[in-house]
Amino acid sequence: MQVNISYLILIFTVAVVLPYLMQFFVTRRQLKIFEKKLGIYEETGRYVGIGIQQLKTGRLSFKTCVVLMAADENGKILKAEKFIPKFFGGAYSDIDEVRDLNVEELIEVSPQIESAEERVFKMALKEAAEQIMEKMKSSEKEETHDVQGSGNKNIK
């Protein structure tokens, strides 16, 4: 039984390239969904925090978690979701436990949240809350700088 070498090369090429192509399209789809979600969060709250954490769980395996969080000007969390990517996809799920909490409280309380069983999720949640706190502090500095600057302009 004779096998043509060109068929073997074709089968090998398809077997090697196909998983990469599939992963490319799945990742592209995930990024489009993420961009839509980010737009919704920017409309929902004044401040948006994104926490991304990756924890090595084995020799070649990682556990990744992405947390999106929106807060108002007082630091009250309006909406929060987590995304745990899988090889082909993943899903966003609401984090109801943190809604209506203040960002400062969340940074202190995050290790005690009962439904947040995974360490990587807690770290991403804390990172998103810290991002919002930094944005709030920087906008407060800009507002006080603007007020001080406008007072100086009126002096003749």
C-alpha positions as a Markdown table, in Angstrom:
| # | Residue | x | y | z |
|---|---|---|---|---|
| 1 | Met | 0.0 | 0.0 | 0.0 |
| 2 | Gln | 1.6 | 3.2 | -1.2 |
| 3 | Val | 0.9 | 6.5 | 0.6 |
| 4 | Asn | 1.5 | 9.7 | -1.3 |
| 5 | Ile | 3.8 | 12.0 | 0.8 |
| 6 | Ser | 1.9 | 15.1 | -0.2 |
| 7 | Tyr | -1.2 | 13.8 | 1.5 |
| 8 | Leu | 0.8 | 13.1 | 4.7 |
| 9 | Ile | 2.2 | 16.7 | 4.6 |
| 10 | Leu | -1.2 | 18.1 | 4.0 |
| 11 | Ile | -2.7 | 16.2 | 7.0 |
| 12 | Phe | 0.2 | 17.1 | 9.2 |
| 13 | Thr | -0.1 | 20.8 | 8.3 |
| 14 | Val | -3.9 | 20.8 | 8.9 |
| 15 | Ala | -3.4 | 19.1 | 12.3 |
| 16 | Val | -0.8 | 21.6 | 13.4 |
| 17 | Val | -2.4 | 24.8 | 12.0 |
| 18 | Leu | -6.0 | 24.2 | 12.7 |
| 19 | Pro | -5.8 | 24.5 | 16.5 |
| 20 | Tyr | -3.9 | 27.8 | 16.2 |
| 21 | Leu | -6.5 | 29.2 | 13.8 |
| 22 | Met | -9.4 | 28.1 | 16.1 |
| 23 | Gln | -7.7 | 29.8 | 19.1 |
| 24 | Phe | -7.1 | 33.0 | 17.1 |
| 25 | Phe | -10.8 | 33.3 | 16.2 |
| 26 | Val | -12.0 | 32.4 | 19.7 |
| 27 | Thr | -9.6 | 35.0 | 21.2 |
| 28 | Arg | -10.8 | 37.6 | 18.7 |
| 29 | Arg | -14.4 | 36.9 | 19.7 |
| 30 | Gln | -13.6 | 37.2 | 23.4 |
| 31 | Leu | -11.9 | 40.6 | 22.8 |
| 32 | Lys | -14.9 | 42.0 | 20.9 |
| 33 | Ile | -17.2 | 40.9 | 23.8 |
| 34 | Phe | -14.8 | 42.5 | 26.3 |
| 35 | Glu | -14.8 | 45.8 | 24.4 |
| 36 | Lys | -18.6 | 45.8 | 24.4 |
| 37 | Lys | -18.7 | 45.0 | 28.2 |
| 38 | Leu | -16.1 | 47.8 | 28.8 |
| 39 | Gly | -18.3 | 50.3 | 27.0 |
| 40 | Ile | -21.3 | 49.3 | 29.1 |
| 41 | Tyr | -19.2 | 49.7 | 32.3 |
| 42 | Glu | -18.0 | 53.2 | 31.2 |
| 43 | Glu | -21.6 | 54.2 | 30.7 |
| 44 | Thr | -22.7 | 52.8 | 34.0 |
| 45 | Gly | -20.2 | 54.4 | 36.4 |
| 46 | Arg | -17.9 | 57.3 | 36.6 |
| 47 | Tyr | -14.9 | 55.0 | 37.4 |
| 48 | Val | -14.1 | 51.7 | 35.9 |
| 49 | Gly | -11.6 | 49.2 | 37.3 |
| 50 | Ile | -10.2 | 46.1 | 35.5 |
| 51 | Gly | -8.5 | 43.4 | 37.6 |
| 52 | Ile | -6.6 | 40.7 | 35.8 |
| 53 | Gln | -4.7 | 38.1 | 37.7 |
| 54 | Gln | -3.0 | 34.9 | 36.7 |
| 55 | Leu | -2.0 | 32.2 | 39.1 |
| 56 | Lys | 0.3 | 29.3 | 38.2 |
| 57 | Thr | -1.5 | 26.1 | 39.4 |
| 58 | Gly | 0.7 | 23.5 | 37.9 |
| 59 | Arg | 3.7 | 23.0 | 35.7 |
| 60 | Leu | 2.0 | 24.1 | 32.5 |
| 61 | Ser | -1.4 | 25.3 | 33.8 |
| 62 | Phe | -2.6 | 28.7 | 34.9 |
| 63 | Lys | -5.8 | 30.0 | 36.4 |
| 64 | Thr | -6.8 | 33.4 | 35.1 |
| 65 | Cys | -9.5 | 35.7 | 36.2 |
| 66 | Val | -10.7 | 39.1 | 34.8 |
| 67 | Val | -12.9 | 41.3 | 36.9 |
| 68 | Leu | -14.7 | 44.4 | 35.6 |
| 69 | Met | -16.1 | 46.9 | 38.1 |
| 70 | Ala | -17.9 | 50.2 | 37.8 |
| 71 | Ala | -18.3 | 52.7 | 40.6 |
| 72 | Asp | -20.0 | 56.1 | 41.0 |
| 73 | Glu | -18.3 | 59.3 | 42.2 |
| 74 | Asn | -18.6 | 58.3 | 45.8 |
| 75 | Gly | -16.9 | 54.9 | 45.4 |
| 76 | Lys | -20.1 | 52.9 | 45.5 |
| 77 | Ile | -19.9 | 49.8 | 43.3 |
| 78 | Leu | -22.7 | 49.8 | 40.8 |
| 79 | Lys | -21.8 | 46.7 | 38.8 |
| 80 | Ala | -19.2 | 44.0 | 38.8 |
| 81 | Glu | -18.6 | 40.9 | 36.7 |
| 82 | Lys | -15.9 | 38.2 | 36.5 |
| 83 | Phe | -14.7 | 36.3 | 33.5 |
| 84 | Ile | -12.7 | 33.1 | 33.7 |
| 85 | Pro | -11.4 | 32.2 | 30.3 |
| 86 | Lys | -11.5 | 28.6 | 29.1 |
| 87 | Phe | -9.6 | 27.1 | 26.2 |
| 88 | Phe | -12.5 | 27.7 | 23.8 |
| 89 | Gly | -14.6 | 30.5 | 25.4 |
| 90 | Gly | -15.6 | 31.3 | 28.9 |
| 91 | Ala | -18.5 | 33.3 | 30.3 |
| 92 | Tyr | -19.1 | 36.5 | 32.3 |
| 93 | Ser | -20.9 | 36.2 | 35.6 |
| 94 | Asp | -22.2 | 38.9 | 37.9 |
| 95 | Ile | -20.6 | 39.4 | 41.3 |
| 96 | Asp | -23.7 | 40.3 | 43.3 |
| 97 | Glu | -21.9 | 40.1 | 46.7 |
| 98 | Val | -20.0 | 43.4 | 46.0 |
| 99 | Arg | -22.8 | 45.5 | 44.6 |
| 100 | Asp | -23.6 | 48.5 | 46.7 |
| 101 | Leu | -20.3 | 48.1 | 48.7 |
| 102 | Asn | -17.9 | 51.0 | 48.9 |
| 103 | Val | -14.6 | 50.4 | 47.1 |
| 104 | Glu | -12.6 | 51.1 | 50.3 |
| 105 | Glu | -14.7 | 48.4 | 52.1 |
| 106 | Leu | -14.1 | 46.0 | 49.3 |
| 107 | Ile | -10.3 | 46.3 | 49.5 |
| 108 | Glu | -10.4 | 45.5 | 53.2 |
| 109 | Val | -13.2 | 42.8 | 53.1 |
| 110 | Ser | -12.2 | 41.0 | 49.8 |
| 111 | Pro | -10.5 | 38.0 | 51.5 |
| 112 | Gln | -13.7 | 37.3 | 53.6 |
| 113 | Ile | -16.2 | 37.2 | 50.7 |
| 114 | Glu | -17.7 | 33.7 | 51.0 |
| 115 | Ser | -18.6 | 33.1 | 47.4 |
| 116 | Ala | -15.1 | 34.1 | 46.2 |
| 117 | Glu | -13.5 | 30.8 | 46.7 |
| 118 | Glu | -10.6 | 31.1 | 44.3 |
| 119 | Arg | -7.6 | 33.1 | 45.3 |
| 120 | Val | -7.0 | 34.4 | 41.8 |
| 121 | Phe | -10.6 | 35.8 | 41.8 |
| 122 | Lys | -10.0 | 37.6 | 45.1 |
| 123 | Met | -6.7 | 39.1 | 43.8 |
| 124 | Ala | -8.4 | 40.3 | 40.6 |
| 125 | Leu | -11.3 | 41.8 | 42.6 |
| 126 | Lys | -8.9 | 43.7 | 44.8 |
| 127 | Glu | -6.9 | 44.9 | 41.9 |
| 128 | Ala | -10.0 | 46.3 | 40.2 |
| 129 | Ala | -11.0 | 48.1 | 43.4 |
| 130 | Glu | -7.5 | 49.5 | 43.9 |
| 131 | Gln | -7.6 | 50.9 | 40.3 |
| 132 | Ile | -10.9 | 52.7 | 41.0 |
| 133 | Met | -9.4 | 54.1 | 44.2 |
| 134 | Glu | -6.4 | 55.5 | 42.3 |
| 135 | Lys | -8.7 | 57.0 | 39.7 |
| 136 | Met | -10.8 | 58.6 | 42.3 |
| 137 | Lys | -7.8 | 60.1 | 44.1 |
| 138 | Ser | -6.3 | 61.4 | 40.9 |
| 139 | Ser | -9.6 | 63.0 | 39.8 |
| 140 | Glu | -9.9 | 64.7 | 43.3 |
| 141 | Lys | -6.4 | 66.1 | 42.9 |
| 142 | Glu | -7.3 | 67.4 | 39.4 |
| 143 | Glu | -10.5 | 69.0 | 40.8 |
| 144 | Thr | -8.6 | 70.7 | 43.7 |
| 145 | His | -5.9 | 71.8 | 41.3 |
| 146 | Asp | -8.5 | 73.3 | 39.0 |
| 147 | Val | -10.2 | 75.2 | 41.9 |
| 148 | Gln | -6.9 | 76.6 | 43.1 |
| 149 | Gly | -5.9 | 77.5 | 39.6 |
| 150 | Ser | -9.2 | 79.3 | 38.8 |
| 151 | Gly | -8.8 | 81.3 | 42.1 |
| 152 | Asn | -5.5 | 82.6 | 41.0 |
| 153 | Lys | -6.7 | 83.8 | 37.6 |
| 154 | Asn | -9.2 | 86.2 | 39.2 |
| 155 | Ile | -6.5 | 88.0 | 41.2 |
| 156 | Lys | -5.3 | 91.2 | 39.5 |
